[in-house]
Amino acid sequence: MTSIMPKQRQRDITRLCIDCALLLLQHGAESMLVEQLATRLGKALGVGRVESSISANAVVLTTIADGYCMTSTRKNNDRGINMHVVVQVQHIVIMAEHRLLDAGDVAKRFAAIKPLRYPRWLMVTMVGLSCGCFSRLNGGDWQAFVITCLASGLAMYVRQVLTGRHMNPLINFCITAFVATSAAGLLMRVPGLSSASPVAMPASVLLLVPGFPLINAVADMFKGHVNTGLARWTMASLLTLSTCIGIVMAMSLWGFGRWS
């Protein structure tokens, strides 16, 4: 004779499953991974089935045990791309599948997850160097490399400051693009740098290319999550539009003759 799962236990498992899905969705995981890990966690903890509906703004999840359904809904607030959180959630699910964690342990592990944040100076330095390398790969000279490093590093600093103040991402990208283009263009007017390759100006805004959201958008649409994919694609397109507006504003204000 099989024992029937207590309703409180099923309720706790349902909350853990939707917390798992929400953590993944908030930090940039693709929809299929969100659905699979939430389902695997629920089954590892003892429910028979887990059904979920994922959108850009919310997660709806149902667990089914002994013929009894329990549904929960959570609103999704984007917290920025952070693969460290995604990997931590994956590790917790795998440990639960191997019976190393029970529901209480999983809840404690979820509560202890902290997004990994690199120091601001390291982010500014690495972004500046990466954009500078892109300028070199696209035929820029060493003067263009220096200009790109300085302009993109300054832009990354501005972007982080605005992000820390919870600025709307669209406004953030517009201001950052304006700063990057302005800095690159004005540095190209400095004696000794005026002969730099014009590739420095477009290379300085490469930090604003929304590559990860676009990749996730395509992955979602190919794997059947069309609505979420379209929402991510639209957001990435709006970020690109905001970047273009910032570039055009800088070029119009300072009278830059050419962008590339």
PyRosetta script that sets phi, psi and omega in degrees:
from pyrosetta import init, pose_from_sequence

init()
pose = pose_from_sequence("MTSIMPKQRQRDITRLCIDCALLLLQHGAESMLVEQLATRLGKALGVGRVESSISANAVVLTTIADGYCMTSTRKNNDRGINMHVVVQVQHIVIMAEHRLLDAGDVAKRFAAIKPLRYPRWLMVTMVGLSCGCFSRLNGGDWQAFVITCLASGLAMYVRQVLTGRHMNPLINFCITAFVATSAAGLLMRVPGLSSASPVAMPASVLLLVPGFPLINAVADMFKGHVNTGLARWTMASLLTLSTCIGIVMAMSLWGFGRWS")
pose.set_psi(1, 125.4)
pose.set_omega(1, -178.2)
pose.set_phi(2, -84.3)
pose.set_psi(2, 141.9)
pose.set_omega(2, 179.0)
pose.set_phi(3, -83.4)
pose.set_psi(3, 146.4)
pose.set_omega(3, 179.8)
pose.set_phi(4, -91.1)
pose.set_psi(4, 133.9)
pose.set_omega(4, -178.0)
pose.set_phi(5, -67.6)
pose.set_psi(5, 128.9)
pose.set_omega(5, 176.6)
pose.set_phi(6, -59.5)
pose.set_psi(6, 145.7)
pose.set_omega(6, -176.9)
pose.set_phi(7, -65.3)
pose.set_psi(7, -33.9)
pose.set_omega(7, 178.8)
pose.set_phi(8, -65.0)
pose.set_psi(8, -38.9)
pose.set_omega(8, 178.1)
pose.set_phi(9, -65.1)
pose.set_psi(9, -42.8)
pose.set_omega(9, 178.0)
pose.set_phi(10, -63.7)
pose.set_psi(10, -37.5)
pose.set_omega(10, 178.1)
pose.set_phi(11, -62.7)
pose.set_psi(11, -42.4)
pose.set_omega(11, 178.9)
pose.set_phi(12, -64.5)
pose.set_psi(12, -40.9)
pose.set_omega(12, 179.3)
pose.set_phi(13, -65.8)
pose.set_psi(13, -39.7)
pose.set_omega(13, 178.4)
pose.set_phi(14, -61.0)
pose.set_psi(14, -43.1)
pose.set_omega(14, 178.1)
pose.set_phi(15, -63.5)
pose.set_psi(15, -40.4)
pose.set_omega(15, 179.0)
pose.set_phi(16, -65.7)
pose.set_psi(16, -40.4)
pose.set_omega(16, 179.8)
pose.set_phi(17, -63.8)
pose.set_psi(17, -43.5)
pose.set_omega(17, -178.4)
pose.set_phi(18, -75.2)
pose.set_psi(18, -29.6)
pose.set_omega(18, 173.0)
pose.set_phi(19, -64.9)
pose.set_psi(19, -38.9)
pose.set_omega(19, 176.5)
pose.set_phi(20, -60.9)
pose.set_psi(20, -49.3)
pose.set_omega(20, -179.7)
pose.set_phi(21, -62.3)
pose.set_psi(21, -40.6)
pose.set_omega(21, -177.2)
pose.set_phi(22, -67.8)
pose.set_psi(22, -42.5)
pose.set_omega(22, 177.7)
pose.set_phi(23, -58.9)
pose.set_psi(23, -43.0)
pose.set_omega(23, -179.8)
pose.set_phi(24, -66.9)
pose.set_psi(24, -45.4)
pose.set_omega(24, -177.0)
pose.set_phi(25, -67.4)
pose.set_psi(25, -38.6)
pose.set_omega(25, -179.1)
pose.set_phi(26, -65.6)
pose.set_psi(26, -26.4)
pose.set_omega(26, -174.3)
pose.set_phi(27, -111.3)
pose.set_psi(27, 22.0)
pose.set_omega(27, 166.0)
pose.set_phi(28, 98.1)
pose.set_psi(28, 9.5)
pose.set_omega(28, 178.4)
pose.set_phi(29, -73.7)
pose.set_psi(29, 149.8)
pose.set_omega(29, 177.5)
pose.set_phi(30, -72.1)
pose.set_psi(30, 156.6)
pose.set_omega(30, -171.4)
pose.set_phi(31, -62.6)
pose.set_psi(31, -38.1)
pose.set_omega(31, -179.7)
pose.set_phi(32, -63.3)
pose.set_psi(32, -40.1)
pose.set_omega(32, 177.7)
pose.set_phi(33, -65.3)
pose.set_psi(33, -39.6)
pose.set_omega(33, 177.8)
pose.set_phi(34, -59.8)
pose.set_psi(34, -48.0)
pose.set_omega(34, -178.7)
pose.set_phi(35, -64.3)
pose.set_psi(35, -44.1)
pose.set_omega(35, -177.2)
pose.set_phi(36, -66.3)
pose.set_psi(36, -44.9)
pose.set_omega(36, -177.6)
pose.set_phi(37, -68.5)
pose.set_psi(37, -37.7)
pose.set_omega(37, 177.2)
pose.set_phi(38, -63.3)
pose.set_psi(38, -40.4)
pose.set_omega(38, 178.8)
pose.set_phi(39, -67.0)
pose.set_psi(39, -44.3)
pose.set_omega(39, -180.0)
pose.set_phi(40, -62.8)
pose.set_psi(40, -39.0)
pose.set_omega(40, 179.2)
pose.set_phi(41, -65.0)
pose.set_psi(41, -44.7)
pose.set_omega(41, 179.9)
pose.set_phi(42, -60.7)
pose.set_psi(42, -44.4)
pose.set_omega(42, 179.4)
pose.set_phi(43, -67.7)
pose.set_psi(43, -36.4)
pose.set_omega(43, 178.5)
pose.set_phi(44, -64.4)
pose.set_psi(44, -31.1)
pose.set_omega(44, -178.2)
pose.set_phi(45, -89.3)
pose.set_psi(45, -6.0)
pose.set_omega(45, 170.2)
pose.set_phi(46, 122.7)
pose.set_psi(46, -5.7)
pose.set_omega(46, 178.7)
pose.set_phi(47, -82.5)
pose.set_psi(47, 158.7)
pose.set_omega(47, -176.8)
pose.set_phi(48, -77.8)
pose.set_psi(48, -44.1)
pose.set_omega(48, -177.8)
pose.set_phi(49, -141.3)
pose.set_psi(49, 153.5)
pose.set_omega(49, 174.1)
pose.set_phi(50, -132.6)
pose.set_psi(50, 122.6)
pose.set_omega(50, 177.3)
pose.set_phi(51, -116.5)
pose.set_psi(51, 135.1)
pose.set_omega(51, -178.0)
pose.set_phi(52, -137.7)
pose.set_psi(52, 151.1)
pose.set_omega(52, 174.7)
pose.set_phi(53, -125.8)
pose.set_psi(53, 121.0)
pose.set_omega(53, -173.0)
pose.set_phi(54, -114.8)
pose.set_psi(54, 130.7)
pose.set_omega(54, 173.6)
pose.set_phi(55, -130.8)
pose.set_psi(55, 177.6)
pose.set_omega(55, -178.4)
pose.set_phi(56, -67.6)
pose.set_psi(56, -26.2)
pose.set_omega(56, -173.7)
pose.set_phi(57, -110.6)
pose.set_psi(57, -9.9)
pose.set_omega(57, -174.6)
pose.set_phi(58, -159.9)
pose.set_psi(58, 162.5)
pose.set_omega(58, 173.9)
pose.set_phi(59, -127.5)
pose.set_psi(59, 129.6)
pose.set_omega(59, 174.4)
pose.set_phi(60, -116.6)
pose.set_psi(60, 125.7)
pose.set_omega(60, -174.2)
pose.set_phi(61, -135.8)
pose.set_psi(61, 138.4)
pose.set_omega(61, 179.6)
pose.set_phi(62, -126.6)
pose.set_psi(62, 132.2)
pose.set_omega(62, 171.5)
pose.set_phi(63, -107.3)
pose.set_psi(63, 145.7)
pose.set_omega(63, -179.3)
pose.set_phi(64, -126.2)
pose.set_psi(64, 120.9)
pose.set_omega(64, 178.9)
pose.set_phi(65, -140.3)
pose.set_psi(65, 125.1)
pose.set_omega(65, 179.7)
pose.set_phi(66, 55.5)
pose.set_psi(66, 36.9)
pose.set_omega(66, 178.2)
pose.set_phi(67, 78.9)
pose.set_psi(67, 1.8)
pose.set_omega(67, -178.1)
pose.set_phi(68, -105.6)
pose.set_psi(68, 128.6)
pose.set_omega(68, -178.1)
pose.set_phi(69, -101.3)
pose.set_psi(69, 142.6)
pose.set_omega(69, 175.9)
pose.set_phi(70, -138.6)
pose.set_psi(70, 127.2)
pose.set_omega(70, -173.0)
pose.set_phi(71, -120.5)
pose.set_psi(71, 142.9)
pose.set_omega(71, 177.1)
pose.set_phi(72, -138.7)
pose.set_psi(72, 150.2)
pose.set_omega(72, -179.5)
pose.set_phi(73, -129.4)
pose.set_psi(73, 138.2)
pose.set_omega(73, 176.9)
pose.set_phi(74, -133.9)
pose.set_psi(74, 140.9)
pose.set_omega(74, 175.7)
pose.set_phi(75, -81.5)
pose.set_psi(75, 139.2)
pose.set_omega(75, -179.0)
pose.set_phi(76, -97.6)
pose.set_psi(76, 123.5)
pose.set_omega(76, 173.5)
pose.set_phi(77, -114.7)
pose.set_psi(77, 117.9)
pose.set_omega(77, -177.0)
pose.set_phi(78, -62.8)
pose.set_psi(78, 128.3)
pose.set_omega(78, 179.7)
pose.set_phi(79, -115.1)
pose.set_psi(79, 13.3)
pose.set_omega(79, 178.2)
pose.set_phi(80, 89.7)
pose.set_psi(80, 153.7)
pose.set_omega(80, -178.6)
pose.set_phi(81, -69.6)
pose.set_psi(81, 127.3)
pose.set_omega(81, 178.6)
pose.set_phi(82, -152.6)
pose.set_psi(82, 97.0)
pose.set_omega(82, -177.3)
pose.set_phi(83, -70.0)
pose.set_psi(83, -18.5)
pose.set_omega(83, 176.9)
pose.set_phi(84, -62.1)
pose.set_psi(84, -41.8)
pose.set_omega(84, 178.1)
pose.set_phi(85, -65.9)
pose.set_psi(85, -43.2)
pose.set_omega(85, 179.7)
pose.set_phi(86, -59.4)
pose.set_psi(86, -44.4)
pose.set_omega(86, 179.9)
pose.set_phi(87, -65.7)
pose.set_psi(87, -40.3)
pose.set_omega(87, 178.4)
pose.set_phi(88, -61.3)
pose.set_psi(88, -42.4)
pose.set_omega(88, 178.5)
pose.set_phi(89, -63.5)
pose.set_psi(89, -41.8)
pose.set_omega(89, 177.9)
pose.set_phi(90, -59.7)
pose.set_psi(90, -42.7)
pose.set_omega(90, 179.1)
pose.set_phi(91, -62.4)
pose.set_psi(91, -41.0)
pose.set_omega(91, 179.9)
pose.set_phi(92, -63.9)
pose.set_psi(92, -42.9)
pose.set_omega(92, 179.4)
pose.set_phi(93, -63.1)
pose.set_psi(93, -43.5)
pose.set_omega(93, 179.3)
pose.set_phi(94, -62.6)
pose.set_psi(94, -41.3)
pose.set_omega(94, 178.5)
pose.set_phi(95, -64.9)
pose.set_psi(95, -37.1)
pose.set_omega(95, 177.1)
pose.set_phi(96, -66.0)
pose.set_psi(96, -37.9)
pose.set_omega(96, 178.8)
pose.set_phi(97, -65.6)
pose.set_psi(97, -30.4)
pose.set_omega(97, 178.8)
pose.set_phi(98, -90.1)
pose.set_psi(98, 13.2)
pose.set_omega(98, 177.5)
pose.set_phi(99, 61.6)
pose.set_psi(99, 28.1)
pose.set_omega(99, 176.5)
pose.set_phi(100, -90.2)
pose.set_psi(100, -16.6)
pose.set_omega(100, 179.5)
pose.set_phi(101, -132.9)
pose.set_psi(101, 140.5)
pose.set_omega(101, 171.0)
pose.set_phi(102, -100.8)
pose.set_psi(102, -174.1)
pose.set_omega(102, -175.7)
pose.set_phi(103, -60.5)
pose.set_psi(103, -40.9)
pose.set_omega(103, 178.8)
pose.set_phi(104, -64.3)
pose.set_psi(104, -40.8)
pose.set_omega(104, 178.7)
pose.set_phi(105, -65.8)
pose.set_psi(105, -40.3)
pose.set_omega(105, 179.0)
pose.set_phi(106, -61.8)
pose.set_psi(106, -43.4)
pose.set_omega(106, 179.4)
pose.set_phi(107, -61.0)
pose.set_psi(107, -41.1)
pose.set_omega(107, 179.0)
pose.set_phi(108, -66.0)
pose.set_psi(108, -40.7)
pose.set_omega(108, 180.0)
pose.set_phi(109, -65.3)
pose.set_psi(109, -41.8)
pose.set_omega(109, 178.0)
pose.set_phi(110, -61.7)
pose.set_psi(110, -42.8)
pose.set_omega(110, -179.0)
pose.set_phi(111, -65.9)
pose.set_psi(111, -25.6)
pose.set_omega(111, -176.7)
pose.set_phi(112, -88.7)
pose.set_psi(112, -5.4)
pose.set_omega(112, -178.3)
pose.set_phi(113, -68.6)
pose.set_psi(113, 126.4)
pose.set_omega(113, 177.3)
pose.set_phi(114, -125.4)
pose.set_psi(114, 126.3)
pose.set_omega(114, 179.5)
pose.set_phi(115, -60.5)
pose.set_psi(115, 136.3)
pose.set_omega(115, 177.5)
pose.set_phi(116, -77.9)
pose.set_psi(116, 124.2)
pose.set_omega(116, 178.5)
pose.set_phi(117, -119.4)
pose.set_psi(117, 123.5)
pose.set_omega(117, 177.6)
pose.set_phi(118, -77.0)
pose.set_psi(118, 152.8)
pose.set_omega(118, 177.7)
pose.set_phi(119, -58.8)
pose.set_psi(119, 146.9)
pose.set_omega(119, -176.5)
pose.set_phi(120, -60.9)
pose.set_psi(120, -40.9)
pose.set_omega(120, -177.8)
pose.set_phi(121, -64.5)
pose.set_psi(121, -33.8)
pose.set_omega(121, 179.2)
pose.set_phi(122, -69.7)
pose.set_psi(122, -42.6)
pose.set_omega(122, 178.5)
pose.set_phi(123, -62.6)
pose.set_psi(123, -44.5)
pose.set_omega(123, -179.9)
pose.set_phi(124, -62.1)
pose.set_psi(124, -44.4)
pose.set_omega(124, -178.5)
pose.set_phi(125, -64.7)
pose.set_psi(125, -47.8)
pose.set_omega(125, -176.1)
pose.set_phi(126, -69.4)
pose.set_psi(126, -37.2)
pose.set_omega(126, 177.3)
pose.set_phi(127, -66.6)
pose.set_psi(127, -42.1)
pose.set_omega(127, 177.4)
pose.set_phi(128, -59.8)
pose.set_psi(128, -45.5)
pose.set_omega(128, -179.7)
pose.set_phi(129, -66.7)
pose.set_psi(129, -39.9)
pose.set_omega(129, -178.9)
pose.set_phi(130, -65.8)
pose.set_psi(130, -43.3)
pose.set_omega(130, 177.6)
pose.set_phi(131, -66.0)
pose.set_psi(131, -37.7)
pose.set_omega(131, 176.1)
pose.set_phi(132, -61.5)
pose.set_psi(132, -40.1)
pose.set_omega(132, 177.3)
pose.set_phi(133, -64.8)
pose.set_psi(133, -37.0)
pose.set_omega(133, 176.2)
pose.set_phi(134, -61.9)
pose.set_psi(134, -39.1)
pose.set_omega(134, 178.8)
pose.set_phi(135, -63.7)
pose.set_psi(135, -38.9)
pose.set_omega(135, 177.5)
pose.set_phi(136, -67.0)
pose.set_psi(136, -41.4)
pose.set_omega(136, -180.0)
pose.set_phi(137, -64.6)
pose.set_psi(137, -24.9)
pose.set_omega(137, 179.9)
pose.set_phi(138, -98.8)
pose.set_psi(138, 23.3)
pose.set_omega(138, 172.5)
pose.set_phi(139, 91.7)
pose.set_psi(139, 7.6)
pose.set_omega(139, 179.2)
pose.set_phi(140, -75.1)
pose.set_psi(140, 154.0)
pose.set_omega(140, 176.9)
pose.set_phi(141, -88.2)
pose.set_psi(141, -176.3)
pose.set_omega(141, -177.9)
pose.set_phi(142, -69.3)
pose.set_psi(142, -28.2)
pose.set_omega(142, 175.3)
pose.set_phi(143, -64.9)
pose.set_psi(143, -42.3)
pose.set_omega(143, 177.1)
pose.set_phi(144, -64.2)
pose.set_psi(144, -36.0)
pose.set_omega(144, 177.8)
pose.set_phi(145, -60.8)
pose.set_psi(145, -46.3)
pose.set_omega(145, -179.4)
pose.set_phi(146, -63.8)
pose.set_psi(146, -45.2)
pose.set_omega(146, -179.5)
pose.set_phi(147, -61.4)
pose.set_psi(147, -45.1)
pose.set_omega(147, -178.8)
pose.set_phi(148, -63.4)
pose.set_psi(148, -43.3)
pose.set_omega(148, 179.0)
pose.set_phi(149, -59.4)
pose.set_psi(149, -46.1)
pose.set_omega(149, -177.8)
pose.set_phi(150, -67.6)
pose.set_psi(150, -45.9)
pose.set_omega(150, -176.3)
pose.set_phi(151, -67.5)
pose.set_psi(151, -45.5)
pose.set_omega(151, -178.5)
pose.set_phi(152, -71.7)
pose.set_psi(152, -33.1)
pose.set_omega(152, 175.6)
pose.set_phi(153, -64.2)
pose.set_psi(153, -43.5)
pose.set_omega(153, 176.5)
pose.set_phi(154, -63.1)
pose.set_psi(154, -42.1)
pose.set_omega(154, -179.9)
pose.set_phi(155, -63.2)
pose.set_psi(155, -40.3)
pose.set_omega(155, 179.5)
pose.set_phi(156, -65.4)
pose.set_psi(156, -37.6)
pose.set_omega(156, 177.3)
pose.set_phi(157, -62.6)
pose.set_psi(157, -45.0)
pose.set_omega(157, 178.9)
pose.set_phi(158, -62.1)
pose.set_psi(158, -42.6)
pose.set_omega(158, 179.8)
pose.set_phi(159, -61.0)
pose.set_psi(159, -42.9)
pose.set_omega(159, 179.9)
pose.set_phi(160, -66.8)
pose.set_psi(160, -38.5)
pose.set_omega(160, 178.0)
pose.set_phi(161, -62.7)
pose.set_psi(161, -45.5)
pose.set_omega(161, -179.8)
pose.set_phi(162, -66.6)
pose.set_psi(162, -37.7)
pose.set_omega(162, 177.6)
pose.set_phi(163, -64.4)
pose.set_psi(163, -40.3)
pose.set_omega(163, 178.1)
pose.set_phi(164, -63.0)
pose.set_psi(164, -24.8)
pose.set_omega(164, 177.4)
pose.set_phi(165, -95.8)
pose.set_psi(165, 12.0)
pose.set_omega(165, 175.7)
pose.set_phi(166, 60.1)
pose.set_psi(166, 40.2)
pose.set_omega(166, 176.4)
pose.set_phi(167, -69.6)
pose.set_psi(167, 145.0)
pose.set_omega(167, 175.5)
pose.set_phi(168, -54.5)
pose.set_psi(168, 130.7)
pose.set_omega(168, -176.3)
pose.set_phi(169, -56.0)
pose.set_psi(169, -35.1)
pose.set_omega(169, -179.4)
pose.set_phi(170, -66.6)
pose.set_psi(170, -43.5)
pose.set_omega(170, 177.3)
pose.set_phi(171, -67.5)
pose.set_psi(171, -39.0)
pose.set_omega(171, 178.2)
pose.set_phi(172, -57.4)
pose.set_psi(172, -49.9)
pose.set_omega(172, -178.6)
pose.set_phi(173, -64.6)
pose.set_psi(173, -37.9)
pose.set_omega(173, 179.7)
pose.set_phi(174, -63.6)
pose.set_psi(174, -47.9)
pose.set_omega(174, -179.7)
pose.set_phi(175, -65.3)
pose.set_psi(175, -41.7)
pose.set_omega(175, -179.8)
pose.set_phi(176, -63.8)
pose.set_psi(176, -42.1)
pose.set_omega(176, 177.3)
pose.set_phi(177, -63.7)
pose.set_psi(177, -38.6)
pose.set_omega(177, 177.9)
pose.set_phi(178, -62.8)
pose.set_psi(178, -44.0)
pose.set_omega(178, -179.6)
pose.set_phi(179, -65.8)
pose.set_psi(179, -44.8)
pose.set_omega(179, -178.5)
pose.set_phi(180, -62.9)
pose.set_psi(180, -46.5)
pose.set_omega(180, -178.9)
pose.set_phi(181, -67.1)
pose.set_psi(181, -41.6)
pose.set_omega(181, 179.2)
pose.set_phi(182, -63.0)
pose.set_psi(182, -46.1)
pose.set_omega(182, -178.9)
pose.set_phi(183, -63.2)
pose.set_psi(183, -45.0)
pose.set_omega(183, -179.2)
pose.set_phi(184, -64.6)
pose.set_psi(184, -45.0)
pose.set_omega(184, -178.8)
pose.set_phi(185, -65.4)
pose.set_psi(185, -41.4)
pose.set_omega(185, -179.8)
pose.set_phi(186, -70.4)
pose.set_psi(186, -35.2)
pose.set_omega(186, 176.7)
pose.set_phi(187, -65.6)
pose.set_psi(187, -30.8)
pose.set_omega(187, 178.9)
pose.set_phi(188, -72.0)
pose.set_psi(188, -10.3)
pose.set_omega(188, 175.6)
pose.set_phi(189, -95.0)
pose.set_psi(189, -5.9)
pose.set_omega(189, -179.8)
pose.set_phi(190, -74.7)
pose.set_psi(190, 133.3)
pose.set_omega(190, 177.2)
pose.set_phi(191, -55.1)
pose.set_psi(191, 133.9)
pose.set_omega(191, -177.3)
pose.set_phi(192, 97.3)
pose.set_psi(192, -21.3)
pose.set_omega(192, 177.4)
pose.set_phi(193, -118.2)
pose.set_psi(193, -1.8)
pose.set_omega(193, -174.4)
pose.set_phi(194, -67.8)
pose.set_psi(194, -19.5)
pose.set_omega(194, 179.6)
pose.set_phi(195, -92.2)
pose.set_psi(195, 9.6)
pose.set_omega(195, -178.2)
pose.set_phi(196, -65.8)
pose.set_psi(196, 152.2)
pose.set_omega(196, 178.0)
pose.set_phi(197, -63.6)
pose.set_psi(197, 137.9)
pose.set_omega(197, -179.3)
pose.set_phi(198, -66.7)
pose.set_psi(198, -5.4)
pose.set_omega(198, 178.4)
pose.set_phi(199, -66.5)
pose.set_psi(199, -14.9)
pose.set_omega(199, -179.4)
pose.set_phi(200, -61.6)
pose.set_psi(200, -34.2)
pose.set_omega(200, -175.9)
pose.set_phi(201, -69.9)
pose.set_psi(201, -50.5)
pose.set_omega(201, 176.7)
pose.set_phi(202, -67.6)
pose.set_psi(202, -31.5)
pose.set_omega(202, -179.3)
pose.set_phi(203, -66.6)
pose.set_psi(203, -26.5)
pose.set_omega(203, -176.7)
pose.set_phi(204, -73.4)
pose.set_psi(204, -13.9)
pose.set_omega(204, 179.7)
pose.set_phi(205, -106.9)
pose.set_psi(205, 9.7)
pose.set_omega(205, -178.7)
pose.set_phi(206, -66.0)
pose.set_psi(206, -21.9)
pose.set_omega(206, 177.8)
pose.set_phi(207, -64.8)
pose.set_psi(207, -13.4)
pose.set_omega(207, -177.4)
pose.set_phi(208, -98.7)
pose.set_psi(208, 3.0)
pose.set_omega(208, 177.7)
pose.set_phi(209, -68.8)
pose.set_psi(209, 119.7)
pose.set_omega(209, -177.1)
pose.set_phi(210, -81.5)
pose.set_psi(210, 64.0)
pose.set_omega(210, -175.1)
pose.set_phi(211, -65.5)
pose.set_psi(211, -45.8)
pose.set_omega(211, -176.7)
pose.set_phi(212, -64.5)
pose.set_psi(212, -46.4)
pose.set_omega(212, 176.5)
pose.set_phi(213, -60.4)
pose.set_psi(213, -36.5)
pose.set_omega(213, 179.5)
pose.set_phi(214, -68.0)
pose.set_psi(214, -41.1)
pose.set_omega(214, 177.7)
pose.set_phi(215, -62.5)
pose.set_psi(215, -45.2)
pose.set_omega(215, 178.5)
pose.set_phi(216, -63.5)
pose.set_psi(216, -37.5)
pose.set_omega(216, 179.4)
pose.set_phi(217, -61.6)
pose.set_psi(217, -46.9)
pose.set_omega(217, 179.1)
pose.set_phi(218, -65.0)
pose.set_psi(218, -43.0)
pose.set_omega(218, 179.3)
pose.set_phi(219, -60.9)
pose.set_psi(219, -42.2)
pose.set_omega(219, 179.5)
pose.set_phi(220, -62.1)
pose.set_psi(220, -44.7)
pose.set_omega(220, -177.8)
pose.set_phi(221, -67.9)
pose.set_psi(221, -37.9)
pose.set_omega(221, 178.2)
pose.set_phi(222, -67.5)
pose.set_psi(222, -28.9)
pose.set_omega(222, -175.6)
pose.set_phi(223, -99.4)
pose.set_psi(223, 13.3)
pose.set_omega(223, 172.0)
pose.set_phi(224, 98.7)
pose.set_psi(224, -7.4)
pose.set_omega(224, 178.4)
pose.set_phi(225, -93.5)
pose.set_psi(225, 69.2)
pose.set_omega(225, -171.3)
pose.set_phi(226, -66.9)
pose.set_psi(226, -44.0)
pose.set_omega(226, -177.3)
pose.set_phi(227, -61.7)
pose.set_psi(227, -46.6)
pose.set_omega(227, 179.0)
pose.set_phi(228, -65.2)
pose.set_psi(228, -40.3)
pose.set_omega(228, 178.4)
pose.set_phi(229, -62.0)
pose.set_psi(229, -42.8)
pose.set_omega(229, 178.9)
pose.set_phi(230, -65.8)
pose.set_psi(230, -37.9)
pose.set_omega(230, 178.0)
pose.set_phi(231, -64.0)
pose.set_psi(231, -43.0)
pose.set_omega(231, 178.6)
pose.set_phi(232, -67.2)
pose.set_psi(232, -39.1)
pose.set_omega(232, 178.3)
pose.set_phi(233, -63.0)
pose.set_psi(233, -41.8)
pose.set_omega(233, 179.1)
pose.set_phi(234, -63.4)
pose.set_psi(234, -43.0)
pose.set_omega(234, 179.3)
pose.set_phi(235, -64.5)
pose.set_psi(235, -42.1)
pose.set_omega(235, 177.6)
pose.set_phi(236, -63.4)
pose.set_psi(236, -38.2)
pose.set_omega(236, 178.4)
pose.set_phi(237, -66.7)
pose.set_psi(237, -39.5)
pose.set_omega(237, 177.6)
pose.set_phi(238, -66.2)
pose.set_psi(238, -36.6)
pose.set_omega(238, 176.1)
pose.set_phi(239, -64.4)
pose.set_psi(239, -39.7)
pose.set_omega(239, 177.3)
pose.set_phi(240, -64.9)
pose.set_psi(240, -41.2)
pose.set_omega(240, 178.0)
pose.set_phi(241, -63.0)
pose.set_psi(241, -41.7)
pose.set_omega(241, 178.3)
pose.set_phi(242, -62.5)
pose.set_psi(242, -39.4)
pose.set_omega(242, 177.0)
pose.set_phi(243, -61.9)
pose.set_psi(243, -44.0)
pose.set_omega(243, 179.1)
pose.set_phi(244, -62.4)
pose.set_psi(244, -39.9)
pose.set_omega(244, 179.0)
pose.set_phi(245, -62.8)
pose.set_psi(245, -43.0)
pose.set_omega(245, 178.1)
pose.set_phi(246, -61.8)
pose.set_psi(246, -40.3)
pose.set_omega(246, 179.0)
pose.set_phi(247, -64.5)
pose.set_psi(247, -46.6)
pose.set_omega(247, -178.9)
pose.set_phi(248, -64.4)
pose.set_psi(248, -38.4)
pose.set_omega(248, 178.1)
pose.set_phi(249, -61.9)
pose.set_psi(249, -43.8)
pose.set_omega(249, -179.9)
pose.set_phi(250, -65.4)
pose.set_psi(250, -43.4)
pose.set_omega(250, -179.1)
pose.set_phi(251, -65.9)
pose.set_psi(251, -36.7)
pose.set_omega(251, 178.9)
pose.set_phi(252, -71.1)
pose.set_psi(252, -40.4)
pose.set_omega(252, -177.5)
pose.set_phi(253, -67.6)
pose.set_psi(253, -45.0)
pose.set_omega(253, -174.1)
pose.set_phi(254, -95.8)
pose.set_psi(254, -4.4)
pose.set_omega(254, 176.8)
pose.set_phi(255, 69.2)
pose.set_psi(255, 37.2)
pose.set_omega(255, 177.3)
pose.set_phi(256, -69.2)
pose.set_psi(256, 131.9)
pose.set_omega(256, -175.0)
pose.set_phi(257, -73.0)
pose.set_psi(257, -39.2)
pose.set_omega(257, -177.1)
pose.set_phi(258, -144.7)
pose.set_psi(258, 156.1)
pose.set_omega(258, -177.5)
pose.set_phi(259, -103.8)
pose.set_psi(259, -25.5)
pose.set_omega(259, 180.0)
pose.set_phi(260, -149.9)
pose.dump_pdb("model.pdb")
